[in-house]
């Protein structure tokens, strides 16, 4: 696990920085992400020359609870995001989500599929695939 505090602008890998994975609540200080998640995303990123955008990385418990209560997100109470073991991401280049899903499936067993982005997490043991409306 990699830990940092809000405002740290350091790099996690060649292509990903800490701010990309920082909780979007804007309040919590302590941040975290699993090193295995970041390394798998770096491998996936290398398959997409235009890049990958992280749309949601770590979520503090309060932010996750707010999302759960908002009704605006298809989210669950016990999210892998809270553990630093999930990221929602999308390819920068539009129109390649199927290719993105195919490449992600080589690295991840747990994949949530939306029309323009994927939820990827580190759960293993069985393939999990679900689809967002």
C-alpha positions as CSV (number, residue, x, y, z in Angstrom):
1,X,0.0,0.0,0.0
2,X,1.2,3.5,-0.8
3,X,0.2,6.3,1.6
4,X,0.4,10.1,1.2
5,X,-1.4,13.2,2.4
6,X,-3.6,15.5,0.4
7,X,-1.6,18.0,-1.6
8,X,1.3,15.7,-2.3
9,X,1.9,16.0,-6.1
10,X,4.5,13.3,-6.4
11,X,4.5,10.6,-9.0
12,X,3.3,7.0,-8.4
13,X,4.6,5.7,-11.7
14,X,5.9,7.2,-14.9
15,X,2.4,7.9,-16.1
16,X,0.3,8.3,-12.9
17,X,0.6,10.9,-10.1
18,X,-0.8,10.9,-6.5
19,X,-3.4,13.7,-7.3
20,X,-5.0,11.4,-9.8
21,X,-5.8,8.9,-7.1
22,X,-6.6,11.4,-4.3
23,X,-10.1,11.3,-2.8
24,X,-12.4,13.8,-4.5
25,X,-14.2,14.9,-1.3
26,X,-11.6,17.7,-0.9
27,X,-11.6,17.3,2.9
28,X,-9.8,14.1,4.0
29,X,-6.0,14.3,4.6
30,X,-4.8,10.7,4.5
31,X,-4.8,9.0,1.1
32,X,-3.9,5.5,-0.1
33,X,-3.7,3.2,-3.1
34,X,-2.6,-0.3,-3.5
35,X,0.8,-0.6,-5.3
36,X,-0.5,-3.6,-7.3
37,X,-3.4,-1.6,-8.6
38,X,-1.1,1.2,-9.8
39,X,1.3,-1.2,-11.5
40,X,-1.5,-3.0,-13.3
41,X,-2.9,0.4,-14.5
42,X,0.6,1.4,-15.7
43,X,0.7,-1.8,-17.7
44,X,-2.7,-1.1,-19.1
45,X,-1.7,2.5,-19.8
46,X,1.2,1.3,-22.0
47,X,-1.4,-0.3,-24.4
48,X,-3.0,3.1,-25.0
49,X,-0.6,5.7,-26.4
50,X,-3.1,8.6,-25.9
51,X,-3.3,7.8,-22.2
52,X,-5.8,6.8,-19.5
53,X,-7.6,9.2,-17.2
54,X,-8.4,8.2,-13.6
55,X,-11.8,9.5,-12.8
56,X,-12.0,8.1,-9.3
57,X,-9.3,6.5,-7.2
58,X,-9.2,6.4,-3.4
59,X,-12.5,7.4,-1.6
60,X,-12.5,8.1,2.1
61,X,-15.3,6.4,4.0
62,X,-17.2,9.7,4.3
63,X,-17.0,10.4,0.6
64,X,-18.2,6.8,-0.1
65,X,-21.1,7.3,2.3
66,X,-22.0,10.6,0.6
67,X,-22.0,8.9,-2.8
68,X,-24.2,6.1,-1.5
69,X,-26.7,8.6,-0.1
70,X,-26.7,10.9,-3.1
71,X,-28.7,8.6,-5.5
72,X,-26.5,9.9,-8.3
73,X,-24.1,7.0,-8.4
74,X,-24.4,3.3,-8.7
75,X,-22.3,2.5,-5.7
76,X,-22.1,0.1,-2.9
77,X,-21.5,0.5,0.8
78,X,-18.3,-1.6,1.0
79,X,-16.4,-0.3,-2.0
80,X,-13.0,-1.4,-3.0
81,X,-12.3,2.4,-3.5
82,X,-12.3,2.8,0.3
83,X,-9.6,0.2,0.5
84,X,-7.4,1.9,-2.2
85,X,-7.9,-1.2,-4.3
86,X,-10.1,0.2,-7.1
87,X,-10.1,2.9,-9.8
88,X,-12.6,4.2,-12.3
89,X,-10.8,5.1,-15.5
90,X,-11.2,5.7,-19.2
91,X,-9.1,5.9,-22.2
92,X,-8.3,9.5,-23.3
93,X,-9.1,8.6,-26.9
94,X,-12.8,8.3,-27.4
95,X,-14.5,5.3,-29.0
96,X,-12.1,2.6,-27.8
97,X,-13.9,1.4,-24.7
98,X,-14.3,-2.2,-26.1
99,X,-10.6,-2.4,-26.7
100,X,-10.0,-0.9,-23.3
101,X,-12.2,-3.6,-21.7
102,X,-10.4,-6.3,-23.6
103,X,-7.0,-5.2,-22.5
104,X,-8.2,-4.6,-18.9
105,X,-9.5,-8.2,-18.7
106,X,-5.9,-9.4,-19.2
107,X,-5.0,-7.8,-15.9
108,X,-8.2,-7.6,-13.8
109,X,-10.8,-10.1,-12.9
110,X,-13.2,-7.5,-11.4
111,X,-14.5,-5.1,-14.0
112,X,-17.5,-2.8,-14.0
113,X,-18.4,-1.6,-17.5
114,X,-20.0,1.7,-18.4
115,X,-20.5,3.3,-21.8
116,X,-17.3,5.4,-21.6
117,X,-15.3,4.1,-18.5
118,X,-14.4,1.1,-16.5
119,X,-14.3,0.3,-12.8
120,X,-11.2,-1.9,-12.1
121,X,-10.4,-3.5,-8.8
122,X,-8.1,-6.1,-7.4
123,X,-10.6,-8.7,-6.3
124,X,-9.5,-12.2,-7.5
125,X,-10.7,-15.8,-7.3
126,X,-13.5,-15.5,-9.8
127,X,-14.2,-13.3,-12.8
128,X,-16.6,-10.5,-11.9
129,X,-18.2,-8.5,-14.7
130,X,-21.1,-6.1,-14.2
131,X,-22.6,-3.4,-16.3
132,X,-23.7,0.1,-15.3
133,X,-26.8,1.7,-16.8
